Amino acid sequence: MAESISFQMELRNINDHVSETLLSANDLPTFRQAILSTLMEATDSQMGAYFKRNPSKDTFEPLATIGVDRDRLKPFDASALEGEIGKVLTNR
């Protein structure tokens, strides 16, 4: 039971931190870096990337990264969400 309470408290802290990050951003570049950092901390990740959908090319393109060289990341097909995004969601 104590483990469950501890887990719930941890989830609340993560939720509070994400909410604070979302509300405190004043511009998009700052927001991208802040939300990446916050999510990396919450997931205990070593690197993260923020992609934006480019509707004219129907691709996702990297805009901000932490722990990885943004120039090494390639845009990927937005119509194949299940492939790239699905892998990330099910593996982490």
C-alpha positions as CSV (number, residue, x, y, z in Angstrom):
1,M,0.0,0.0,0.0
2,A,2.8,2.4,0.8
3,E,4.3,1.6,-2.6
4,S,1.1,2.6,-4.3
5,I,0.8,5.8,-2.4
6,S,4.5,6.6,-3.2
7,F,3.8,5.9,-6.9
8,Q,0.7,8.2,-6.9
9,M,2.7,11.0,-5.3
10,E,5.4,10.6,-7.9
11,L,2.8,10.8,-10.7
12,R,1.3,13.9,-9.1
13,N,4.7,15.6,-8.9
14,I,5.4,14.7,-12.6
15,N,2.0,16.1,-13.6
16,D,2.6,19.3,-11.6
17,H,6.0,19.8,-13.2
18,V,4.7,19.2,-16.7
19,S,1.7,21.6,-16.1
20,E,4.1,24.2,-14.7
21,T,6.3,23.9,-17.8
22,L,3.3,24.3,-20.1
23,L,2.0,27.4,-18.3
24,S,5.3,29.2,-17.8
25,A,6.6,29.2,-21.4
26,N,6.6,32.7,-23.1
27,D,7.7,31.6,-26.5
28,L,7.9,28.5,-28.6
29,P,11.7,27.9,-28.6
30,T,11.8,28.2,-24.8
31,F,8.7,25.9,-24.6
32,R,10.3,23.2,-26.8
33,Q,13.5,23.1,-24.7
34,A,11.6,23.2,-21.4
35,I,9.1,20.5,-22.2
36,L,11.8,18.3,-23.6
37,S,13.8,18.7,-20.4
38,T,10.8,18.1,-18.3
39,L,9.7,14.9,-20.1
40,M,13.2,13.6,-20.2
41,E,13.5,14.0,-16.4
42,A,10.1,12.3,-15.9
43,T,11.0,9.3,-18.1
44,D,14.7,9.2,-16.9
45,S,15.8,9.6,-20.6
46,Q,19.3,10.5,-21.8
47,M,18.1,12.2,-25.0
48,G,15.0,13.7,-26.5
49,A,13.7,15.3,-29.6
50,Y,10.8,17.6,-30.4
51,F,9.3,17.2,-33.9
52,K,6.8,19.4,-35.7
53,R,4.5,18.3,-38.4
54,N,5.1,20.1,-41.8
55,P,1.7,19.8,-43.5
56,S,2.9,20.9,-46.9
57,K,5.4,17.9,-47.0
58,D,3.4,15.6,-44.7
59,T,6.4,15.0,-42.6
60,F,7.6,15.5,-39.0
61,E,10.7,17.6,-38.8
62,P,13.0,17.9,-35.8
63,L,13.0,21.4,-34.1
64,A,14.6,20.9,-30.8
65,T,16.9,18.2,-29.2
66,I,18.7,17.5,-26.1
67,G,21.5,14.8,-26.0
68,V,21.4,14.3,-29.8
69,D,22.6,16.3,-32.8
70,R,19.5,17.8,-34.4
71,D,21.3,17.8,-37.8
72,R,21.6,14.0,-37.7
73,L,17.9,13.5,-37.3
74,K,15.9,13.2,-40.5
75,P,12.3,14.2,-41.2
76,F,9.9,11.2,-41.3
77,D,6.6,10.5,-43.0
78,A,3.6,11.8,-41.1
79,S,1.3,9.4,-42.8
80,A,3.1,6.5,-41.2
81,L,2.4,7.5,-37.6
82,E,1.9,3.9,-36.5
83,G,5.5,3.0,-37.5
84,E,7.8,5.6,-36.0
85,I,5.5,7.1,-33.3
86,G,4.0,3.8,-32.4
87,K,7.4,2.3,-31.7
88,V,8.3,5.1,-29.4
89,L,5.1,4.9,-27.5
90,T,5.2,1.1,-27.0
91,N,8.9,0.9,-26.2
92,R,9.2,3.6,-23.5
